[in-house]
């Protein structure tokens, strides 16, 4: 695959970038100012479910990940003493709504959905996958198929670009900000935006020439290439962004504090070697501690640049 490398314009990334204040929904409080919901001090509002419900961001077919996460969920059952059930959500919106409604307790939300999940669903992210050397993250890539006539982002003008969903960082938010800031390309005005729903839909769509050009997370692209779902010669990359934080894993705010600690312990004591999780996420080897305030700063800046607000229904 040929690649043209690029960066977000500096104005989005510098520490001094103007950024709208991040606020939580009125049902949550943030007295310690870490930008995530505090655990309720009223013990009657804390919950201790007999079965923990876990969901992984629906970047690909959810059914695929029931088996991928099985070793990890067994480990979580051992550490917490709870039954743990995988919940195959079909969309980012459904995942956020499930946690907001109290039907989801532990989850991995994709990069772009994290701010909305934090603001509207009481999500408390604390970790993400990383390589053994501590490196982490993925890049947004804009890909097309060979012979499409699209050789650079500038060639998208007048074409149809497939995004994934509006809550996705790499599938919508980042490419929208980059195309506007660096190439003066705006959806509707300069190109026709369409939505595939998920990253695998976009990747398969462009490989099969159903879409002219798509914006996706290259972490998903790499896994699909590794599984021979598509072949490298079916796609060309015309843009690669800077590195972004990947899926953030966390807990519903109102779980009992001691249960939250046990769930965190399950992530940080998981042994990757020989597991199905390692087979799927070949570049990863640990769960690394993170904070929403620090690691998601660049994502909140992208949202600010796109005029995104976190409205809770």
N, C-alpha and C positions, 0 to 999 in steps of 0.2 A: 504494500500500500504506500503510495506517495503521501507525504505530509507537508503542510505548510504550518509552521509553528507561530503562535501569537500569544499576546497577553491582553488582559483587560486594560483599558486605558488607566493611566496612573491615578487619575482623579478618583477612581472608584476604590483604590486600594491603599492609599496613603493614610497614615494614622489620623491625619487632620480632616479627613473627608467628613463633610456635614452629613449627619445621619439622624433620621427621625427617631424620636424617643420610642423605645420598645416597651410596650405595656401589656400586661396580662388582662384577661377577661375579669370582670368584677367578682366572679365567684372565687378567685384565687388571691392570695396575698404574697408579697415578696418583701418581707421586713429586712432581710439581710442583703437585698439589692444585688443578688447574683443572677437576676433575670429569669429565674424559674420559680414555680409555685412552691411555697413553703409547705412542709408537712403540717396538717392541722394540729394545733396544740390541744384542742378539745378531743380527748380520747374517744368520745362517742362518735366522732366523725371519721375515725380511722377504721380501716377494714382489714380483715384477716381471712380471705377466702380459702376454702378447703382445696380448691382447684385453681391453679394459676393459668390464665389464658395468655398465650404468646403469639405474636404475629410478626412476620418479616415483610418489609416493604415489597409491594407487588411489582417489582421491576420486570419479572418474567412470570411464566405460568406458576401460580401459587402451589399447584399440585406437585411440581418438581421439588419444592423445598420441604415438604413434609418429611421426606426421607433424609434430605441433606442435614436437617437440624435434629434428627432423632437422637444421635449420640449426645449432643449438647443438652437436650431437654431431659434426658435420663440423668445426666450429671446434676442438672438443676433440681430434679426431684430428690436426689440423694442429699444434696446440700441443704435444701429448704425443708425437707420432710413433707412436701406438698405434691399432689398430682399436678402435672403440667400438660396442657393440651395445646396443640398447634392449631391456630385459627387462620385458614387460608383466605385472606381478604382479597377482593378483586380490584380495589382502587384505593388511592391515597385518601380520598374523601371518606370512604367507608372505614378505613383504618382509624382516622382521626375521630370520626363520629363514635366508633366503638369504644375508644378510650374515654371520650367525653361523657358517654352514657354509662360508664362503669363496667362495660362488658369485656374490656381488655386491660390486662395488668402489666405486662412486660412486652416491649416491642422494639423493633428496629425500624425507625422512620427514615426515609430517604433524605438526602441533604436538603433539598428545597422544601420538604414538608416539615422539617424540624421546627422552624420558627412558628408555624401555624399550630403544630401539635403542642408546643410549649405554651403559646398564648391562649389557645382555646380549649385544650384538652387536659391541662395539668400534667403534661409530660415532663419528666425529670431525666434528661439524658446524662449519662456519666461515662460512657465508653464508646469506642469504635474499634474495628479491626485494624491491625497494623502488622507489618512484616516483623520478623524477629529482630531486625536492626532498629526498629522504632519508626521507620518510614511508613507513611500512610497516605491515603487519598487516591484520587482519580482525576482524569481530565475530561473536559467536554470536547468532543470531536464532531466536526461537521463532515459527513461522508456522503459520497455519491457513488454511482457505478461507472466503470470504465466506458468511455465513449459517450458520456452524457452531455459533453460540451461544457460542463461546469468544472473549471480548473482552479478557481479561487473564490472566496466569499463574494467578491465583487460581481461574479457571474450569476449570483442568485437573483439579481435584479430582473424582474419580469417573470420569474419562475415560481414554482410552488414548493414551499419548504414545509416538511412535516416535523412538527414538534411532538412531544409525547403527551404531557398534561401540564396544565398551568401551575401546578404545585411542584413540578420537578425543576431542580436547579439546572442540571445539564440538559434536560429535555425542553426547557423553555426560558427560565429566568436568565441564566448566564448568556445563552446565545442571543436573546433579545437585547440585553444590555451591550454586548460586544458588537453586534451588527450595527446598532445605532451609534455607539460611541466611536468605533474604529472604521466603519465602512459607510456610515450615513444611510443605512438601510433600515426602514421601518415597516413592520407588518401592515398589510392592507394598502399602504401607499406605494411601496416598492416591490413587494412580493406577496403572494397569496399564502397565508398560513393555514395549515390543516393540522389535525391532531390524530395521532395513531392510537393513543391510550396508554401504551407501554413501550419501553425501550426495545424489547425483542420484536414487537410488531414493526417498529421503525426499521430495525436492522434487517429483518427478513424482507420488509417491503422494498428497501432500496436494493438489496441483493437480487431480488426477483424483478427489479425494474418497475415495481408498482408505484414507488415514490422516486422523484428525481433527486432529491437531496434531503438529508435528515440531520438533526442534532441529537446526539446521544451521549451517554456516559461510556467512556471507553473500557471501564471495568466490566460492563455487561458484554460489550463487543469482544473483549479478550476471552471471556468464559465461553461465549458461543463459538468462537474460533477453535478453542481448545476442545470442545465437544464435537467439532466437525458439523455443527448446525449449518454454518456457511463456510465458504472457502475464502482465503485471503484475496484471491484474484477477482472475487466478485465485487469488491468495494475499493474505493479510493478515498483517502482522507485528505481534505483540502484545508483543514484548520484544526489546531490543537491548542487548547487554553492552558493557563497555569493550572497547578494542582489545587483541587478543592478537598475539603474534608468529605469523607464517605459516610455511609449510613451510620446514624447515631443510635445507640441502644440505651434504653432507659426504662423507667418505672412510672406507674401512675402515682400521683402525688399523695393520695390518701391511704396507701398501704401502711400498715403499722411500721414504725421505724426499724424495729428488729427484723421484720420480714424484708424490708428494703435492703438492710445490711446483708442478709443471707443471700438475696438475689445478686447483689454486687459481688459477694464472695464467690458465687457460682461462676460468674463471668471470669473473674480474675484467677481462679484456680483450675480452670478447664485446661486439660492436657490435649493439645491438638494432634499430636503424632498418631497417625494411623486411623484418624476419624473421618467420617463422611464429610464433615465440615472442611477439613483440610483438603480432601479430594476435590471439592468444588471451588474453594477459595485458595488456590495453590500458592498465591503470592503472600498469603497471610500466615501468621503463626502465633498471634496473641491478641488479647483485648487490652487496649491501651486506655488509661484514664484520661478523660477530657472534661472540659467545662463548656457549656453552651455560650457563656459570656465571651470566652476567648476564641475557641476554635470556630465558632459560627459568626464571628465579627464580619468577615468578608461576605458571607451570605446575606447578612442583614444589610450590608452596604449595597449589594446588588439589588435587593428588594427595594431599597430607598431609591436607587437610580431608576428602577422600573415603575416607581410610584405605587408599590404594593402596600396595602394596609391589611392588618390581620383582623378581619371582621368575623366575629363569632355569631353563628345563628342560634 
